[in-house]
Amino acid sequence: MSLKQLFINFFIIIKIYSFSFSSLASIDQDCSNSSFYVKNISVDLTKESINEARSEAEYKAKLIGFKRLIKRLLINNKNSKFDKVEFSSLVDYLKINKEANSDKRYLANFDICFNRNLVINFFRKNQLQYAETYREPVAVLPIFKGPRGFVLWDSKDKWYMKWQDELENIDGLVKLKLAKGNFILNRILTANVLLKSNKEQILKLINNEKTDALILVVAEPILMTNGKTFLSTYAKHYNKSGQFKTIIYRNKISLKKTSSFYNVDKTLLEKEILEIIRSIEMSWKKNNLIDTRVYSEVDLIIPITSFNSTKLENDLLFNDKSIVVKTTSDFKDKGFIKIENEIIFYGKKNMNSFDKIKRSSFNSSKKIKYKKNTVVIQKDINIWPYVIQKLEKLPFVIEVKIISITNSKGRILVKFMGNKQTFFQAVNEMKLNFKNFNSQQYILAN
């Protein structure tokens, strides 16, 4: 291994370990943003004593929480089996938001943090497929086409109201938010404009809602010439560029009464909304599915493309204790610098000097004298610990292994559960964009 490689290798490993340990600590201490955190579980129990009521309430909260957790994560939870001992042991802690009690009655509202590793082991043991990656928020705009035409932006419309109610209680991996628009947009964006997939106008709405996608959910009661009526519903998905992607849901339901054409039952609307949400969730889970029975690897390349540089302000002699330069701006407070083939450690810096220096680090070659204006450089490798920290946080990643490091790039091997599609979908959600480098490797493009 060359001296350059040794220098970069040593420095990167130090940075990676420091970032990894701090990252793991923060994950352990914060469950509130995790897909394994279940919020707002209310229980109300009356027993022979308050202690019995409290104990039963905690057990019931864990049971409700676990059912909600597997509904959120599993692609199919109909056949999942668990017993009292098993699901109770998966809980890290209960957070009591509020409580009240009498001698025999106990009321409380809980949040529950489930232990991610233990839950995943439970899924492995039972050979269950699951997803746990949250999707970036998606704006949802309900449109109702009734006998008098299209209705949108109307808070009194039943279709709009039901969507508003359901989205407030959504508990899945896809974060859906009701599109509110604004005064100007609501005058311009008519249903005809939207449903004709006007890219420019839809993009304005997406930008206004600060999401990366839009779903138009349309409900239309239809009266046939033979007198039969049915409710038609569908959902159109647009990407962050305002471009129409696909119809993600379509359904027709017969209406029992002709009068329903003019006054669609609220229960039927609610049922369709839940089906549309379930369809969106299912599609996301399938695209991010973690199959605990399948193990895969990807070979990734991370370029090291940037560096900081300055020049010697004076000649540097073999016995100097400081290195005087034109500026130390953008250099680290302490670290390694390189002058020609020599690697030098400095313990601190001032505006125009590197101090507390140790020459010939890693047995690099040392010159007796470097002339004024000789270039001094420091590689900017912050992208390395950043990327590795992100990859280690992925829910299905088992190991991130450094394979090799050169002066311009590094190579890592990532082992994970599931397939490559799931891996790169999750990576893209974390704002890391890898592209094909060759038939076997992928390179970081951003």
Secondary structure, 3 states (H helix, E strand, C coil): CCHHHHHHHHHHHHHHHHHHHHHHHHHHHCCCCCCCEEEEEEEEEECCCHHHHHHHHHHHHHHHHHHHHHHHHECCCCCCCCCHHHHHCCEEEEEEEEEEECCCEEEEEEEEEECHHHHHHHHHHCCCEECCCCEEEEEEEEEEEECCEEECCCCCCHHHHHHHHHHHCCCCCEEEEECCCCHHHHHHCCHHHHHCCCHHHHHHHHHHHCCCCEEEEEEEEEECCCCCEEEEEEEEEECCCCCEEEEEEEEEEECCCHHHHCCCCHHHHHHHHHHHHHHHHHHHHHHCCEECCCEEEEEEEEECCCEEEEEECCCEECCCCCEEECCCCCCCCCEEEEECCEEEEEEEEECCEEEEEECCHHHCCCCCEECCCCEEEEECCCHHHHHHHHHHHCCCEEEEEEEEECCCEEEEEEEEECCHHHHHHHHHHCCCCEEECCCCEEEECC
